Amino acid sequence: MDFAILGPVQVTDARRPVRLAAKARAVLGVFLLHPNTVLTRDRLITSVWDDPPRSALPNLQTYLTALRRAEIEVETVPHGYRLCLGPDRLDVLAFEEAVREARLEVARGEPATANRLFARALALWRGRPAEDVTLAATMQARIAELEERRESARLGWIDVRLRLGLYDELVGELTALVEAAPFNERLWHRLMLTLHRAGRRAEALETYRRARAVLVAELALEPGQELRELHAAVLDDAPVPAPELETVREPAWTGICLLPADIADLAGRERETRDLVAALEGSDAAGGRAPAIVTVSGPPGVGKTTLAVHVAHLVRERYPDGQLFVRLHGASASPRDPSDLLAELLRALGVDSAGVPASTEERAATYRAMIADRAVLVLLDDAAGEAQVQPLIPGTPGSAVVLTSRGPLPVLPGAVTYALDVPTPAEARALLAGVAGADRVASDPAAAEAILDACGRLPLALRIAGARLATRPAWPLAELARRLGQESGRGSALNELRAGHLDVRATFEASYATLSPPARRAFRLLGSVAADGVAAWTVAALAGASAYDVDGSLEELAVAGLITAGAADALAQPRYRMHDLLRGFAGELFRAEESGERGTAALRRVAAEARARAAGAASELPLAFAPPPPPTDVPPRTPPCPEGGAWLAAERGVLVAVAEAAAHAGLVSEAAGLAYALAPFLVVRGFHDEAVRVLGTVAGAAATAGDTGTETRLRLVSADAEVDRRRAGTVADEFRHLLGRCSRAGDRHAAAYALLGVAATLEHDLGSALTAATLAAERFQALGDGHGLLSAWTEIAGIQFYLGRHDAAGATCRRALAHLDGHSALHRARFLRALGIACYETGRVEEAIGHYRTSLDLCRELRWETGERLSLHRLAQAEAALGRHDTAIGMLARCAQLFVNAGDTRGQALISYTLGEISRWRGDERVALAHFTACLDRLDPLNEHLWSARTRDQIARSRAVLR
């Protein structure tokens, strides 16, 4: 699609006119008079209407829609709209380009080429700019400016033809021109000069007489000095040289370098450097139609400027005509105006201050003209946004732009974007060593690692830490590590990260100051939860708003580089991440500005929302090992639900952090509800350490608040998590203590759980264990607690197996399987596996295989890896017992890898036990002995009494056979 504004407004698509209504044509005319310029809505309105109606804004939107429907690509950009066009699509740009090239040809001594270029440029004019549309009076200055440029170009063309001696064609043209503009002395001068040089002296003198008559009669002015001097020369019949031609001179600044010094101790960043250099050196690969643009974004202090300057120095030879550099101050409260930036660049390129044009558009045009068709690298540091950067982009291929910004700038067309993260651990260590001294860092690796962790590998922080060490040669690394690691209300790490003019907190504050009030509050609220990444629902809950309402604030934070909008999680939720030091800074602000009930209310909201979401997502899992909340607070158990499990996996860190933050704020009820809902997922998925930690934190808060009932329940769940990972011996005293506490308090329900916990720890007294578990089952049945009853039957069946009562264990499992309606499918998987064991031990191996397979399928549906490993091991054992040894060995190999991945040494030991059995069945007792010995070596003798005893028996049997 092509456009024309030098006369009536024209739009053609494949040489066919595009028809538009009058007002839409007027709006288009404004864009064509200001191509490639961001125009605000207010500026568009005041350019179209002298007295805008009340409906001006909706009308403008209607006209913009009409333009877009006509496939005219008006872009919506920050702060306004823009129509991007090149000289090949818009006549005014083609005119300016041809005039610039013509003046360059004049400077090169090629008037014939200049003549053709001037002719081409002026042929584009078909009348007065935008003459067929009605525009506001404010647009007349722009139209007059273009007409003045046309007259300047026309005069330049006349002078070129004078040099070429084209007098005959000039006489007629100039005669018409002076008739149309009788007060233009320059035209009278050129007409006189043309006649004189053509040998028409008398006509030249008559022309002077006419010019003087018009000026005196109409303006009461005598002709100017230039015209008088020409008149005198004609009277004397003296030769008169042609006027000095107006030219665009070749720049005297070729090779100028404004780059800051490269960083001598830049550590690492090899991959990033390689990628950016490749993007700049391969810029011609894009077809050579536009300058290469590379953006480097990242949080404050990550080293964007350092890397950009380093890369710019590396590619200097690729851009020999110059390397420009300006700071845009985008992270400050007052980013620099593009007009001021253009003036700075023009002065650097040799333009005298008096010669710098007044308007931003003219400055941009002059800047682009000066660097056109040259290989110039422009480094724009700390950009605020696309509108600030766009006027500084060169207009021709061959040049390139590297710009840094705290957030991504996705609207720049054709830009290669590069998001800079913190360096790798090795690179971070090298950076610290480069500033503080390699020997010093190597002298205390543990302290150095602590410093790296406290700085979050942020280059600015590491440079400051290194500088502080360098100025204190006698200071141990451990002292700085201690200072960075200690906690205080003001965030001690940030207090320590200051050296000279470098200050991490001040760098963060500069970015924070640019934010809108809603974005500032969103940033503060993110500091209340020590989570690595959050989804929008977390911020919305903290703010008491909807996810839609906070979306704008999150986008603003991402643009400011204060959060990173990373890849979506498994549920396609965008996750927003924040550097550890930024989170500490946000936490300071939260404590300072969201203190009291305001901050407490935010944590109460997010804890309640998190509990409700976690409880719903965990509905496929059993309840926690404690008296359940009221039925209204517990969603019914559901079949296996992958979506719920995926959500919990994605939000695990956030849920733990929210529970701990609520506990620290004294919100015991909210924190306990969330911990209770979350614990089953953490235990089933193998995150026992996290479960024990968060339950302990909330239990401690409950104890501080004097809420012994909540504390007891949380401690029950925590102790059961230890039992689940086969550390029953470590919590034997805890269960006994809790049993005594519940009994004294008359809490029969909690006491039943504590009694069942005691039964799980009586591994040396299985008879007492069975009695305790049976009593607990009776109490659960009386209380109507189906979950507690199933837990008790699980323990009873396990004890019966250890006692060798396989039929009784099978009966217990069948009884439990008949009571599973409304409960988690995980119970079914567990009891089916146990029933399979009972069948296997009583010789019904085929039946056992059926139960194992069903249990294995359920475990996989539930993503219960522990159950999957156990069921697969049992299935392999049963297959081997039927003589299918190769099948069994293949299963055991897969199962062994699962145990290794989980760090389950007990499981690895039992794999060896089963392989010993297979070797014996195959008649290879020596290999069997090796497997049984490996099993015994892996078993923990303190916690695996029964399996250790069994394995010793098998070893003795093998040795007896081999004697």
N, C-alpha and C positions, 0 to 999 in steps of 0.2 A: 504494500500500500504506500502511495506517494502523496506528499502534501506540498502545498504552495501557499504563501502568505504575501508575496511581493506583488500585490494587486488583489483581485478578488480571491477569497478563500476557496481553495480547490482541494478535493480529495479524490484520488483515483485508485482503483483496484484493478490491476491488469489493464490499465489504460481506460477503464470504464469509470465514469463519474459516480461517486457515492453521494447520494442525496440525503441531506439533513434538514431538519426544521431550522427556522431562523435563529432561535435562541441557542440551540445546540451548536449551530455554526459559530455563533458569537463566543461561546465557551471554548470551542475548539480554536478559534482565532487567538484567544488569550494564551492558550498552551503553545501555539505555533510562534507567537511573538516572544515566548520565554521557553524555548525548547530545553529539555534536560534540566529543568529547574523545578524544585519543589515549591508548589503554590498552595498556600493555606486556603481553607474554605473562605475566610474573611477576604483574602486578597482576590480570590476569584469573583466573589460577590461584588466587591467594590470596583472590579474591572469591567463588569458587565452592566451594572446598574449605577447611575448617578444617585438615585434615591431608591435604595433597595426596598422592595415591598416586604411585608411581614412574612410572606411565604417564600422569601428568597432562598432559604436553606433547603426546604423540601424541593423547591423548583430546581435548584442546582443539582440535587441528587438525581432528579428526573433526567436532566440534561446529560449528566455523567453516565447514567444508565443507557441513554440513547446512543451515546458515543460508543460505549462498550458493545451494545447490540450490533452496531455497525462494524464491530471488530477493530475498533480503534483502541489501541492498547494503553489506556490511561491507567497508571499504576496507583494503588493506594499505598502510601509510605507513611512512616511516622511524621506527624504534623501536617500532612496534606496529601497532594496528588502530584503526579509527574508524568509527562509524555516524553519518553526517550526516543530520540531520532538521530540519525547521522546525516552527513552531507549528501549521501546518496538518496535520501528520502525527503529532504526538506530544502526548498530553494534558498531560504535565507542563509542556511548553513553552507550550502554549496557556493553561494555568492561570497561569503566571508572567506571560505577556503580558497576559492579561485583568486580573490584579490590578494590574499596573503602570499600565495604562490607567485603571482605576477610580480609583486614587489621584491620577492626573493630573486626572481629572474633578472630584474633590473639591477639589483645589487651584484649579481654574477656577471653583468655585462651582456645579457641576452635580451635586448629590447624586442626582437621579433617574436620570441616566445612569450614575452610579457604582453605584447599586443594581442596575441591570440587569447591569452588567459583573461585579460581585461574585457575583451569582446564577449567571451563566454559568460563572464560574471554579470555584465550589464544587460546581456540578452535575457537574463532571468527576470528582469523587472517588467511587469505588465501594467503597472499603475501604482497608485498609492497603497501602502501595506494595509491589508484587511479593509479595502475600500467599500466592500459590499455588505459589511455587517455593522451593526450599531453597538459601539462600545462606550464605556464611561469616559468622562473627560480625563480621568487619571491615566488612560492609555495613550493620550496624545503625545506625551513626552517620549515614550518608547517609539512611537511611529516617527516622530520628528528625528529622533536619534538615528533610525535606520535610513531616513531620507538624507540626512547629513553624511552618513557613510557612503551612500550612493554617489552624492555629489563629489565627495573626496576621491572616490574611485574613478569617477568620470574625469576629474581633473588630472589624476595620475595617468589615465589612458590618453588624454589629449597630449600630455607632455611626452609620453612615449612615442606617439605618432609624429610629434614635432621632431624628435630625434631621428625618426625614420624618414622624414621628409615627405610625409603624406599630406601635403598642403591642400590639394584640391578637395579631398573629402572632408578635411577639417573646416574649410571656409564655410561651406554650406551648413555644416552641423553647428558651428559656433554662432553663425548668424541667427539661426533659429533659437539657440540657447539665450543669447543676449536679449532677444525680443521677449522671451518668456521670463527672464530674470534681469531686468534692466539696471538693477542696483548692485549687481555682482561685479565688482571691479576686476576680479581675477579672470572672469570670462571675457570682459572687454580687452584686458591685457593680452590674453591668448589669441583673440581674434586679430588685434593689431599686429602681434608678433607673427602670426601665420601669414597675413597679407604682406608684411614687410619682407619676410624670408622668401615668399613666392614672387618677389619683384613687383608687387602691386603697391608702391609707395604712396601714391595719391590716395588710394582707398584706405590705406592704413591711417593717414592723417585725417581723412574724413571720419573714420571710425572714432578717433580720439575726440573730434569736435562733437560728434553725436553723444558720446559718453559724457563729456563735460557738460553739455547742455542738459541732459537728463538729471545729472547729479545736482547741478546748481539750481535748476528749476524746481525739482521735486524735494530735494533734501537741503538745499542752501549750503552745499559742501563742494569744495574744490576736489578734483581727483587726488588720490593718494600718491605718495612718493614713487611707488613702483610704476604706476601708470604715467606719471609726469616724466620720469627718467626715460621710459621707453619712447615717449613723444619726442623728447629732445634728441634721442639717438636717431629716430626716423627723420627728423628735420635735417640732421647732419649727414643723413644717408650712411650712418656708421653701422658696421655689423653688430648684431645683437645675439649673444649666445642663448641657447635654449635654457629654460629654467632648470634649476637643480631638481633632479627626479626624486620623488618621495620613495624611499625603499624600506624594506625590513632587512636590517643588517644581520649578517651571520653572527650568532651569539659569540661574545667574547669570553663566555664562561665555560667553554668546553672543558670537561675534566674536573669541574668543581666538585669538591667532596665536603659535605656538611655533616657527615656521620660522626657520632661520638666515638671515642676510642674503643677498640675491641677489648674484651675482657681477657686478660692474660691467663687467669686461673679458671677459665670455664671448665667445669668438671662434668664429664658425661655428655648427655644429650646427643650422642652420636647418631642415633636413629632419627631423632627429630631434625637434626641438622641436615642429614642426608636427604630426608623427605622434602624439606623446604628448598634446599639447593636444587634438587631435581625439578621441583615445581617452577622455579625461576629460570633455570637454564633450559628447560624444555618448553618455554612459553610459546615458541613458534609452532608447537604441535597443534595448537588450537585453530590453526588455519591462518594465523597472522592477521586477523581482522580486528583485534582489540588488545589493549595492554593486559599483561598478566596481573592478576590481583590475588594475593595470598594473605589471609587473615589468621592471626595467632591469638587465640582467646584463652582465658584461664583466670583463676581466682587471684586476688591481690597477693603479691609477694611470690608468685610461682616462677618468676624469671622470664616473662614474656619479652620485655625490652632487651634484656641481656642476650637472649637467643636471637632476636630479630637483628640486633646490631651485629652480632657475630656472623650471622648468615649474610647480611648485607656486605660485610667486608670480604667474605669468601667469593661473592659473585661480582665484585667491582669490575673485573675485566670484561664481564658479559655486558656491562652497561657503562662504556667508556665516556659517554658524553656528560656524565655527572651523576652524583648521588646526593639527593636532597633529604633533609631531615627536619621535621617540626614536631613539637609536643602539642597535643590537642587538649590535654587536661580534661579528658572525658570523665575521670573519676572524681573530679572536684565538683563543688556545688555550682561553679560557673564555668562550664566548658567554653573554650575559645570559639569566637564567631568565625565562620568560614571566610568572611570578608577580610578580617584581620589576618588570618592565616595566609590568604592569597597575597595580601600586601607584603607580608614578611617574605614569602617565596619570590615575589617579583623583585623586591629590593635585593635579595640574595643573587638574583639572576642579572643584576646590573641596571634595573630600571630605577631612574632617579625618583625620589619621593614625590616630586612635583608631577612626574609623569605617570604615577599610579592612578588608574581610572577610579571614578567615584563609586560606581555601583558594583555589587557582587558579581553580576552577570558579565560586566565588562572586564573586571579583573580576571574572572575565570577564562574568558575568551582570550585575553592577552597572555595569560599563563599557558594555556593550551597551545597558542600560536608559537610561543617562544620555544616550547619543547617538542613541537610537532616533528614527526619523522626522525626523531633522535632516540638513542638508546640511553634513557635516563631511569635511574632507580629512585623511587620516592618512598621514604620510610615515614609513615604517619603513626606516631606513638600515642597510645591511650585515647582511642576514639570513643566519642560518646554515642554515636549512632550513624546511620547511613546518610542522613541529611547533612551532617557536619562534614562527612568525608566526600560525598559525591562531587562537589565543585573542584576538589583537589586531584581528581583522577585524570591522567593524561588522555588526550583524545585520539591518539594514533597508536598503532601497534609498534612493537619494538621496545617500548618502555614497560616498566613494571612498577607495581605498588606492593609494599609490605606494610600491613597495618596491624597494630596490636589493640586489643580491647578486652575488657574484663568479661564481657559476655559475647556470644556469637552475633555476627551481623549477616543474617541469612538473606537479606533483601538485595545485597550487592550482586548484580548479575555476573555470572561467570567466575565468581571468586572461588578459590580453593580454600576451604576452611580447615583449620588445624587447632584442635582443642588440646592445650598443654596441661599435663598433669604433673604431680610432683615427681622428682627423679626416682630411679630405682634405689633400693637400699645401698647397693655398691656405689652408685653415683653420688648419693647423699653423703656417704662416708668420705668419699674422695673430696667433695666440696668442703666438708668440715676440716679434713686434713690439710687441704690447700691453704686455708686461712689460719688455722691454729697450729699447724705443724704436723707432719706425718708421724714423726717419732713420738710426739706427745699423745696423739690419738691412739697409736698402737700400744702405748704403755699401759692403758687401762681400757681394754675392749668392752668390758661390761658397762663402765660409765659412759663410754662413747656411744654405745647402743642406746643407753637410757636417754642421752641428749638427743639422738636422732628421733627416738620415739616421742619425746616431749615436744620437739619441734615439728612433728608430723612430716618430716622430710621437706618442709617448705624452704626453698632456697633462701629467701630473705631472712627467715628465722635462723637458719644454719649459718649464714654469713655473719649475722649479729653475734650468735653464740661463739663462733670462731674468733671474731674480733675481740670479744670480752676475754677469751682465754689468751689471745695473743698479747693483750695489754697487761695481763697478770701472769707472768711466766712461772711464778711459784704456786699458782692456784691449782690444786688437784682437779682433774676432770670430775671426780666424784662430788666435789663441792658444788659445781655448776649443775650437775645432774640432780643433786639433792634439792637445790633451789628451784629448779624447773619442775620438779616432781611434787613438791609440797602443795597442799591445797590451802586456799584462803578465800575469803569472801570476795576479794578483788581479782582472783584468777592469777595466781603467782607466776605462772609461766609467762604471761604477757608482761608482767611487771619486770621480769628479768630480761626480756628480749628488747632491750634498748641499748644503742651504742652510737654516740655522736648524733648525726642527723638521721640515723636509721632507727625506726621505731615501728614494730609490727602493729601495735595497737593503733598508733596514729594512721598507719596505712589503711587499716580496717575502718577507722572512723571516717576517713575521707570518702570511702565508698558508701558508708552508711548514711552520711550527710546528704547524699544526692537522692535518696529514696523519698517516695511519697509517704505520708503518714500511715496508710494501710500496709504498705510494704515494710515499713520500719517495724510495725507491730508484728507482722508475720515473722520477720527475722528474729525479733526478741522471743517470740513464742517457740520458735525452733530451738532456742537455747535452753528450754526447760526440759527437754528430753534428750538424753545422751545416746541417740541412735545414729547409726551410720547412714541410713537413708530412709526417707519417709515418703509415703504416698499422700496425695492431696487430702484424703479424709482425715489424716492426723492433724494437719494444720487447720482444716475446717473445724474440727472438734475443739481444738485449743481456742480458736477465735470465736466459737459460738456462731458459725456461719455455715453456708453450704459450700461444697467443693467448687461450684461455679463462681461463688462470690470471691474466693481466695485465688482463683486461677490467675487473675491479672497481677496480683501481688507476687505470686510465685514466678510468673514470667518476668516481672520487673527485677526480682532478685537474681534470676538467671542472667539477665542482660547485664546486671551490675557485677556479675562474677562472684556473688556471695553464696550462691548455690549452683550446683551442676545438675542439669536435667539429663540424667543418664538414661541408659536403655530401659525399656519397660521390663517389668518382672514377668513371671510365668502367667499372670492373669492380665497382661497388657496394661497394667497400671504404670504410668511414668513414675520413676522414683527420683526424688530430689535429695542430693547428697551435699554435705558441707564438710569442709576441712576441719580437723580437730581443733585447731587454734581459732578458727572462725566460730566454731561451736562454743568454745570457751568464752570468746568475746560476746557472743549472743547471750550466753548464760549470765554474764556480768550485767548486761542490759536488762535481762529478764528480772534479775534480783533487784536491780535499782529502780526500774520503772513499772514493773508488774507486781510489786510487793503487796503484801496484805491480802485482802479478800479477792482482789482482782486476779492475782496470780493463782491463788488457791482455787478459784472458780474455774480457771482455765484447765488446771490439772484435774479437777473433779470431772469436768465435761469429757476430757479425752480418756480418762480412766473408765468412765461409765460406757462410753462408746466402744472402747477397746474390749471391755468385758463382754458386752453384748455381741460384738462381731466374733470374738474368739469362741464364745460359748456356742454360737451357731455353727461356726466352721468346724468345731471339734465334735459335732454331734454323732460322728461315726465311731467315736472312741469311747471306752468306758469312762465312768466318772472317776474323780480323784479318790484316793484312799482316805476318806473322812466322811462323816455324816453329810449327806448332800444338802444343798440349799433348798428352799421351798420349791415345790414343783413348778410354780410360775416363773422361777428364775432359771430353770433347767430345760432347754429344748429337748423334745423327744429324740431318742436315739434313732439314727437313720442307717440305711444300707451304706456300704462304702461310697464315699463322695470325693472324687479326685479334686474337684474345685475347692472344697473346703480345706483339704490337705495342702493344696498348692498355695492358697491364701495364707495359711498359718506358716508355711515355709518361707514365704516372701516377707511376712510381717513379724517373724519371730523376734528379731532384734528390737524392733519398735515396741512390741508388746512387753518384752522384758524391761526395756528402759522406762516405759510408762508406769509399770507396776512399781519399779524401784523409786522413780521420781515421786509418785503418789505416796509411797511409804515414807520417804524422807520429809514430805510435806505434812505428815500426820494424818493423811486420808486413809485410815486403816481399813475401813469397810470397803472402800472402792478398790484399794490395792489388793486386799485379800480376795475379793470376788474375781478380780482379773487373774491373780496367781492360781486360784483354784481351777478356773476355766482353762488356763494355759498348761498347767502341770501335766495332764495326761498326754498331750502332744509331745512335750519335751521328753517325757520318759519313754514313750513308745518309739520316738524317732532317735533315741539314744543320746539326747542332750542332757545327761544326768547332772553334769557340773552346773549348767545354767539353772536347771530346776532346783537343785539344792541351794544355789546362791540366792535366787530371787525369793524362794520360800523362806530362807533364813532371814533375809532383809525385811520382808513383810512381817514375819513372826517377831522380829526384834522391835519393830514399830508398834505392833500390838501389845507386846510386853510393856513397852514404855508408856503406852496409853492405858495400861491396866486392864486390857481386854484379854483375859486369860482364856476364855472360850475360843476366840479366834486364833490366839497363839497356839493352843493345843492342836486344833485342827490342821494348821499349817505345818506344825512339827510332825504330825502323823503322816502327812503327805510326803514330807521331806525324808523321813525315815524309810518309808516304803520305796522311795526312789533308790535308796541305797540297797535295799533288799533286791530290787529288780536287777541291779548290776552285780548281784551275788556278793554283797558286802554285809550280809545279815549280822555277822559277828560284831561289826563296828557299831551297830545300833541296838544291840540287845539291852544295854542299860537304859537307853533312851526310851524304848517301848515300855520297859518296866516302870520307869519314872512316870511316863504319861499314864500308864494304867493306874498307878497309885493316885495321881492327881485327879483323874476322871472319877475314880471310885469315891474319893473324899468329897468331890464336888457334886456327886449324885448324877453325873452325866453318863447314863447307861449306854447311850448310843455311841459316844466317842470311846467309852470304855470297851465296847465290843470290838472296835477297830484296833485299839491298843492291845487287847487280848490276842487278836489274830496276829498282830505284829510280833508279840512275844512267841507265839507258836512257830513263826517263821524263823526264829533265832535259836530254837531248841534242837540244833542239829545233832547234838550228842545224847539227847534224851527223846527219841522219837515217840515213845509211848506217851510222855507228858505232852509232847507237841500235838499228837493226835487228840488227846483229851481237850487241850486248850482250843484247838481249832474247831472241834465238834461243839464245844460250849459256845464259842463265838457264833457258829452257824445257827444254833438254836436261838440266840439272842437276836440275830438279824431277822430270822423268820418271824419272831414275835413282834419286832419293830416294823415289819413290812418293808425292810430295806433289801430289795432284790439284788442290787449291785453288791452290797456287802455280803449277801448270801452266796452269790456266785464266786466272789473272792475267797470266801471260806471254803467252798467246795473245791476250788482250785488247789488250795493248800492241803486239804484233806487227801485229795487224790495223789498229790505228790508224796505225802508222808506214807500213804498205803503202798506206793511203788517201792519206796526205800525199805519198807518192812517186808516186802515180797508178797503182799496181799494183792495180787494182780486182779483177781476176780472182783474183789471189793472195790478196787480202784476203777474198774470198768463200770461197775454198778453206779458209783458216784458220778462218773462222767455221763452215763445215760440219763441219770436223774437230772443233772444240770442241763443237758441238752433239751430236755422236755420243758424247761422253765426259761427259755431264752427269748421269748416274745417280748419285744419292747426294749431289748438290751443290745449292746454293741455286738457287731459281728466278730469283733476280736475275741470275745468270750467263746464264740462257736469255734473259731479257728484253734483256740487253745485246748478246748475240751475234745475236739476231734483228734488232735494230735495225741492227747493223753489216752483217748480211747484206742487209737491205733497202737500205742505202746502196750496197753493191756491185752489187746488181741495178739500182738507179736509175742509177748512173753508167755501166752497160753497156747502157742502153736498155731494160731489162726493168721498166718502170714498174709495170705491173699486179702483177707478182710482188712488187715492192718494197712496194706498198701492203698486200698480204696479210701480209708479215712485220712491217711497221710496226704494223698493227692488232693482231696477236697480241702484239707487244712492249708496246704501249700498254695492253692489257687486263691483262697480267701486272704491269706497273708499278703500275696502280691497285689490283690485289689486294694487292700488297706495300706499298702506301702509300709508294712510292718517288717522291717528287715530282720530283726531278731527272730521273730516267728518263722520267717522264710528260711533262715539258716537252719533252725532247729528241725523244721519239718523236712527239709531237703536231706538233712543228715539221716534222719530216721528212715526216710524213703529209700535212700541208698543202702542202709543197713538191711532193710527188708528184701530188697532186690538181691543182695548178696546171699542172703539166707536161702533164697530159692535157686541159687546156683548161677544167677545172671551176673557173674563177677565183673565182666567188662563194662556192662551198663552201670553197675554200682560204682566202679572206679571212676568212670567219667563224671557221674554225679558228685562223687566225693571231691574231685578236682575243682569243679565249679564251686562247691560248698566251701572248700578250703580257702579259695580266693575271697569269698564273702567274709569268712572269719578273719582273714588277714586284713582286709580293708577296714573292718570294724575294730581291729586291735583286740580281738577276742581270743586270748591265749587258751582259755578253757575249751572253746570250740575247736581250736586247732589240735588240742590234746585229744579230744574225743574222735576227731578225724583219724588220728594215728591209731587209736584204740580199734576203730572199725577196720582200718587197713590191716591191723594185726590179725583180726578175726578172719578176714578174707584170705590172708596169706596162710593161716593155719588150715582153712578149708581146702586150699589148693595144695596142701602138703608141704609147704615151705616154712618149717618151724623157725629156721634161723632168721628169715626176713620178718616173721611174726614177732620174734623176740626184739628185733631192732625197733619195730613200730611200737610195741608195748613199752619199751624203755624210753622212747621219745615221748610217749604219752605221759609217763610218770615225771619226766624232767620238766614238762610244761605245766603240770598241775600244781596248784597252790596247796600245800599240805595242811595249812591252817583252815582253809575254807572249803576244801574238797575231800573230806574224810572218807566218804563212801567210795567215790571214784578212785581215790588213791589206794584204798584197800583192795578194790576189785582189780586194779591194774597190777598191784604187787602179786596177787594170786596168779594172774595170767603170766607174769614174768617167771614166777616159780615153776609153773606148769611147763613153760617152754624150756626152761633150763633142765627140768627133769627129763624131758624127751630127748634133749640134745646130749645128755651124759653118755 
